[in-house]
């Protein structure tokens, strides 16, 4: 049986939190003043010294408790709760609320469409440049 499947595998929890924060092992290593190999070894370790865990938590911007209590199920529950809160809210009825007033997915799609448009403009500019160079 692989140790990575154990629910309290601290190294695996650190790895998943790092991945969720879109951080590479090299970046975490730099923050800890170590190298990528040391981070890899740490992430494969079932247990980690408390002192080291404090440093890792600080580098990841989370608490030691967040690492110890991390679970994939907890992450999904958090996002499901967030989505239920946003979709279940009544916006525009004059009631003040401090919840998210836009769908994050809409923002992602908007950014994606802007990226496509920028790419099209870049391709067009390159075509015009080629035509200008052919004309010389």
N, C-alpha and C positions, 0 to 999 in steps of 0.2 A: 504494500500500500504506500502510495506517495505521501510525503509529509505535506505537500501543497494542498491536499484535500482537507486537512485538519482545520476546524473552525477557528482555533486560536493561534494559527500560524502567523506570528507578528510580521515576519519578513514579507509574506504574501500580502498582508494588509497594507504595509508600507508601499509595496509595489503598485497595488491597485489605486491607492490614494494618489501616488505620484502620477500614474497614467491618467486618472481622472482630472488632474490639474494640468495635463498636457506638458509634463516635465520629463525630460530625458534623464537617464541614469547619470550622464555626464554633468548635467546641471545640478543635480542633487549632490553629486560627489564634490563639485566645486564649492557649493554652499557649506558642505561639511568639512572642507579642507582635506579631502582624500581623493582617491581615484575611482574610476568606473568599476574596476574589478572588485574593489572593496564594497561598493554599493551592491553589486551583483551577489557577492557572497552573503552580505547582510540580508538581502531580499530572499535568499534561499534558506535563511536561518529561521528555525521555528521560534526561538526565543532570542531576545536582545537585552543587554544590560540596561537597567533603568536610566543611567546617566546618558548612555548613547541614544536611548529612545527620546529623551528630553531634547537633545540636539537635533535629531531627525524631525521631531514634531515642529520645532521652531523653523527649521529649513523648509518644511512643507507648509507652514502657516496654519497649522492645526494644533489642537491640544493632544497631550499624551492619551487622555481618555478617548478622544476621537479615534486615535489609532487602535487602541485596545478594544473599543466597542464597535469598530467598523464592520459592516457586513454589506454584501451585495444587496441583500433583501432590504436593508435599511435605506440604501441609496434609491432603490426603485420605489419604496414607500414614500420617500421624501418627494421625488418627482411626481408621483401619482397624486399625492396630497396637494402639491403646488398646482398641478394641472386642474384638479377638481376645484380648488379655490378660485382660480382664474376663470374657469368656464362656468362656475356656479355663481359668480358675482353678477350683480345687476349694475351695469355702468350706464351713465347718462340719465339717471333718474333724480339728479340733484343731491344724492346722498354722498357725503364725503367718504372716501375710502383710500387707504394707502397701499392698495394692492396693485399689481402690475396691470396696466390698462392696455396692453397690447399683447398679441400672441407672439412669443419669441420666434416661432417657426416662420411667421410672416416676415420678420426682420431678416432671418437667414435667407429666405427666398429673395427678398429685396436686394440684399448684398450680392447674392449669386447672379441675379439679373444685371446688376450694375457691373459686375466683373465681366460677364459675357459681352456687354456693350463696350466696355473698355478694350477688351480683346479685339472686337470687330473694328474699332477705331484704329487700334494699333496695326492690324493687318492692312487696313485701307491705306494708312500712312506709309507702310512699307511698300505696298504696290505702287503708290504714287512716286516714291523715291526711285524704285526700279525703273519706272517709265521715264523719269527725268534723266537717269543715268544712261538709258538706252538711247535717248535722243541726242546725247553729246557725241 
